[in-house]
Amino acid sequence: MIKRIALVAHDARKQELVSWVKFNAGSLKECHLFCTGTTGRLVEEALSEVLGDDNMPPIDKLLSGPLGGDAQIGALIAEDKVDMLVFFCDNLIMQGHQNDVMSLVRLASLYNIPFATNRSTADFIISSPLYNDESYERIIPACIESYKNRKL
């Protein structure tokens, strides 16, 4: 089963994400990647450098985060089209699109998506035995169906 991973990074942390992508290129080449804006271009360049153009995974480059890319990633999570979110946030400054950032955090939590905001957590997730375990199924919380079927 191909893993579908969303990769997002604020400007101050883009190079950190690129470094992580290069380090994990062997695992990522078997994935379908969704990236916001400039992050997508940088990820594509990094993987091309490490893997070569013939071994590139599919990369969907969405809008820049502040221009709607964060919302696009959120929609993919809600539509069950993302298996993991790696979002290296710059927590030292308030983002102009902070509500979109918080929406991604909320949706990743709600839909039980493995979610890394830093390199250590991203490394732990991608190196977990469960990451490639075909028998492992992510459990969608019952509260989602309950909410969909609520009586008004």
Phi and psi in degrees as a GROMACS rama.xvg file:
@    title "Ramachandran Plot"
@    xaxis  label "Phi"
@    yaxis  label "Psi"
@TYPE xy
-75.9637  127.664  ILE-2
-78.2838  140.552  LYS-3
-111.783  112.135  ARG-4
-117.539  130.183  ILE-5
-95.3508  131.337  ALA-6
-120.804  124.572  LEU-7
-138.033  142.082  VAL-8
-151.774  134.564  ALA-9
-70.2406  159.366  HIS-10
-50.8563  -44.4228  ASP-11
-67.6151  -13.4577  ALA-12
-120.897  7.57141  ARG-13
-61.7544  -42.8941  LYS-14
-66.2541  -33.0465  GLN-15
-64.4041  -41.6497  GLU-16
-66.4402  -41.9107  LEU-17
-59.4864  -41.6973  VAL-18
-61.5795  -43.0695  SER-19
-63.3166  -42.6991  TRP-20
-60.8428  -45.3499  VAL-21
-62.0369  -44.3085  LYS-22
-61.6513  -35.5759  PHE-23
-105.353  20.1074  ASN-24
-55.8092  -38.2681  ALA-25
-60.4575  -39.1294  GLY-26
-77.1425  -38.82  SER-27
-71.9186  -22.6026  LEU-28
-66.4969  -16.2711  LYS-29
-95.9256  10.2985  GLU-30
-113.441  168.052  CYS-31
-108.394  121.74  HIS-32
-105.362  141.53  LEU-33
-120.689  124.799  PHE-34
-131.984  147.285  CYS-35
-83.7666  148.612  THR-36
23.1247  -121.972  GLY-37
-60.8086  -32.4445  THR-38
-55.8312  -41.5488  THR-39
-61.1074  -43.5882  GLY-40
-63.3659  -44.3816  ARG-41
-65.7418  -40.3248  LEU-42
-63.9964  -44.4117  VAL-43
-60.6439  -45.1846  GLU-44
-62.3925  -42.8686  GLU-45
-65.1255  -45.4901  ALA-46
-69.1906  -35.589  LEU-47
-62.1508  -40.7365  SER-48
-63.1911  -42.0968  GLU-49
-84.0132  -43.5768  VAL-50
-97.2104  -22.5076  LEU-51
84.5122  155.258  GLY-52
-64.2533  -25.5204  ASP-53
-77.5097  -15.5346  ASP-54
-113.381  19.8009  ASN-55
-75.0819  138.198  MET-56
-76.0217  161.744  PRO-57
-65.7243  135.385  PRO-58
-129.464  115.762  ILE-59
-93.4242  115.283  ASP-60
-95.5314  116.062  LYS-61
-95.2913  -171.536  LEU-62
-66.7803  160.728  LEU-63
-59.7676  146.596  SER-64
-48.8076  -53.6562  GLY-65
-66.9923  -17.2176  PRO-66
-98.2613  8.61533  LEU-67
122.831  -6.13565  GLY-68
-63.4961  -38.5139  GLY-69
-62.4542  -39.931  ASP-70
-66.1261  -38.1293  ALA-71
-62.8562  -42.2262  GLN-72
-63.1784  -43.1953  ILE-73
-58.2867  -42.3879  GLY-74
-63.3078  -40.4844  ALA-75
-62.1531  -39.0738  LEU-76
-63.6886  -47.5296  ILE-77
-63.9475  -27.6477  ALA-78
-90.5378  9.39831  GLU-79
59.1996  41.5037  ASP-80
-112.434  7.61378  LYS-81
-132.079  132.098  VAL-82
-100.06  -18.9465  ASP-83
-157.249  142.532  MET-84
-121.656  125.801  LEU-85
-114.879  113.026  VAL-86
-131.17  98.5516  PHE-87
-84.2524  98.9366  PHE-88
-88.5832  145.199  CYS-89
-89.887  99.8553  ASP-90
-88.1217  6.25438  ASN-91
-90.3908  -13.8377  LEU-92
-133.912  153.425  ILE-93
-79.7832  130.07  MET-94
-85.8813  146.01  GLN-95
-64.0636  -22.6974  GLY-96
-113.646  38.8145  HIS-97
-56.1808  -35.2734  GLN-98
-62.7855  -37.7655  ASN-99
-66.2486  -40.0981  ASP-100
-61.4159  -47.3842  VAL-101
-66.0834  -31.2259  MET-102
-63.7291  -40.8058  SER-103
-63.0927  -42.9319  LEU-104
-59.3782  -46.296  VAL-105
-62.8821  -45.432  ARG-106
-68.2288  -40.5016  LEU-107
-60.5975  -41.3161  ALA-108
-68.1604  -47.4326  SER-109
-59.6982  -44.1755  LEU-110
-91.9061  9.91185  TYR-111
59.4908  43.72  ASN-112
-91.3104  130.296  ILE-113
-57.144  130.789  PRO-114
-138.538  117.974  PHE-115
-112.744  132.508  ALA-116
-109.614  0.836723  THR-117
-150.407  166.442  ASN-118
-62.6511  -42.0132  ARG-119
-59.6094  -46.6316  SER-120
-65.4639  -42.2631  THR-121
-60.203  -41.1926  ALA-122
-63.3574  -43.0451  ASP-123
-62.9635  -41.7599  PHE-124
-66.0768  -51.4176  ILE-125
-70.2992  -21.0608  ILE-126
-98.9945  1.04548  SER-127
-67.1234  141.377  SER-128
-58.7376  -27.8924  PRO-129
-70.9324  -22.3525  LEU-130
-57.4895  -42.1679  TYR-131
-108.018  11.8791  ASN-132
-79.9623  109.678  ASP-133
-62.4753  -25.2029  GLU-134
-83.228  -13.027  SER-135
-76.378  129.126  TYR-136
-123.594  129.475  GLU-137
-67.2953  133.817  ARG-138
-92.7447  122.402  ILE-139
-83.2577  123.853  ILE-140
-56.8511  140.693  PRO-141
-60.6905  -25.7796  ALA-142
-60.755  -26.3275  CYS-143
-67.4676  -49.3056  ILE-144
-65.3965  -39.0354  GLU-145
-59.9293  -41.573  SER-146
-67.3166  -42.72  TYR-147
-59.8809  -34.6158  LYS-148
-102.721  16.2291  ASN-149
-66.0271  149.916  ARG-150
-89.2131  133.008  LYS-151
